[in-house]
Amino acid sequence: MSSGNRRATIYFDPQLHAALRLKAAHSHRSVSDIVNDAVRAALAEDQEDLAAFEGRVGERTMSYEALLDDLKAHGKL
């Protein structure tokens, strides 16, 4: 662990913790590495979602009912 890392206490569901420890042992990685990679991936996905939302700000919105009507009118339902 490098000196720049921070410590945090995380409480895992017991079955999730067991699976995580098995994955760490099987992959010869630490639990911290696996959790850090998972958090990075989740944050990157959030960033991609935010960028996609920002790119669609000017699009027309429609109600759920209108969407269903449109899908039905075009033979999609």
N, C-alpha and C positions, 0 to 999 in steps of 0.2 A: 504494500500500500504506500503510495507516495505521500509526502508531507502536505500536498495540496488537497487531499481528499478530506471529506467531512463525514463524520459518523452520524447515523440516524438510527432510531429504533423503529422497526417495522414489525407489526404483528400479523403473521400469516395464518390462514386457516391451516390446521394441522395436516390435512391431506395435501394441500398445495405446497406446504413447506417440505413434506416428505418427497414429493415429486421434484421439487426444485433441487433438493440435496442429491437425489439420484441423478438428475440431469447434470449437475455440477461434477459429480464423481465420474460419470460416464464420459463426459466431454473434457475431463481434465482441466476444468475452469473453476473459478471460485463462484460462490453464490453471488457475491458482490458484482462480479463481471457480468453475470447473466442478468441480474436485476438492472444494472446500469444500462446494458444494451437494450433491454425491454423498455425502460423509461425513455431512452433516447429515441427509439423507434416510435413510441406513442407520441412524444412531443413533435417529432418530425411530421407525423401523420396529421396532427392538429395544425401545424403550420401550413401544410399542403391544403387542408380543408379551408383554412382562413383565406389563403390566396385564391382558391377557387371561388369562394363566396364573394370576395372583393371583385373578382373578374366578372361576376354575374350581377352586380348591383343594379345595372341599368336595364336588366331584363324585365319583361312584363310578368306580373304575378297572376296566378289564377287560383280559384278555390278548388278544393278537392272534388266537389260535385262537378264543376266545369271540366276538370281534368278527366273525370270518368265519362262525361258526355262526349268529350273530344275523342277519347280512345274508342268509345263505342261507335261514333260517327265514322271513324276511319278503319273500322273492322278489326281493331286490336283487342276488343273484349268480346 
